Amino acid sequence: MEHGGDLLSYEGCYDGELIDYSSNINPLGPPKGLEKIIIDSFKNLEAYPDIKYRRLKDSVANYLNCNENNVIVGNGAVELIDNFIILANRVIVCTPSFLEYEKRSIIHGKEVIRVPYNSDFTIDILDIGNKIEKDDLLILGNPNNPTGLRIDKIELIMIYNMVKKAEAYLLLDEAFFEFCSMDYDSIELFRQTNYENLGIIRAATKFFALPGIRLGYGCTSRELADKINNIELPWSVNSFAEAAGNFIFNDKQYIDDSKRYIENERKNMYQELSKLSNIIVFPTETNYILIKLLKWNEEYVFNFFLHRGIVIRKCSSFVDLPEGYIRVAIKDRENNIKLIRIFKELESI
């Protein structure tokens, strides 16, 4: 299982409707009113999208509170990650992390340097410092997938200064940013640097519950933005995604409600799962939880949940994460109660 969300592969394994705990999507669904916006944009399908995405970039700039010249957009966060990789010499990834960092690097013929996280899933800054060279690209999940941890603010500043001194580049994958507590905002934190040697990527996929739209966006230096604009595929952001991007960032009530809802469910799920004796539940700052299995292998647990209508994420495909880990999303209260009930049933066997 390289990615979550692949329910089609398991539809014959359960008679009812499967509940997807393998993908980490906002359980509140997309912002209200978006459906009408998408329907109304149907009339624009006879014309090409704006190849420079001017209105969309203006919307993103207002949302991120950055200059429009610093904004980049793409067909999901993965396309933007891919574009940064194209510009790099070597790629440094901390493991375990999102599989596409390494996969896209190999496809583009880049040498991949792995730096394992510490045993508590914090970053080994010293090891990175010993390996990073000029024009390398260091990719860090913030928060990281599958561990769910954000980078400490002071450590992030240290890492950025180290990368810049090496004349390398730092790419922060912040696809889950909005789910986290607002102890700091990377875009605000690095505004005075003009984002030199830095890219910060986010996406509509997770928080705005729009994986089918494929809209990634972010902030970088004007120099890097120009380079990415020169290599990106033309019209990679379609008219529906553009219409969505011009709408969703303005719904402040939806954003606040989603943050509050996930925070409450995260706290409740973590507390309930931590009461179980045959698993280790790792702290998380986002909308999914990494779990270590102490009594069963992950294939057995995966099938146990599948036969009860829930698809969880097996984690053996993550580099440097041994067999015996799973990841579960944080969803609505009713389904979270069902998930916890199945865990208790599993423990009673």
Secondary structure, DSSP 8 states (H G I E B T S, - for coil): --SS--GGGGGGG-SS--EE-SS---TT-S-TTHHHHHHHGGGGGGS---TT-HHHHHHHHHHHTS-GGGEEEESSHHHHHHHHHHH-SSEEEEES--HHHHHHHHHTT--EEEEE--TTS---HHHHHHH--TT-EEEEESS-TTT-----HHHHHHHHHHHHHTT-EEEEE-TTGGGS--S--HHHHTGGGTTTTEEEEEESTTTTT-TTT--EEEEE-HHHHHHHHHHS-TT-S-HHHHHHHHHHTT-HHHHHHHHHHHHHHHHHHHHHHHT-SSEEE---SSSEEEEEESSS-HHHHHHHHHTTTEE-EE-TTSTT--SSEEEEE---HHHHHHHHHHHHHHHH-
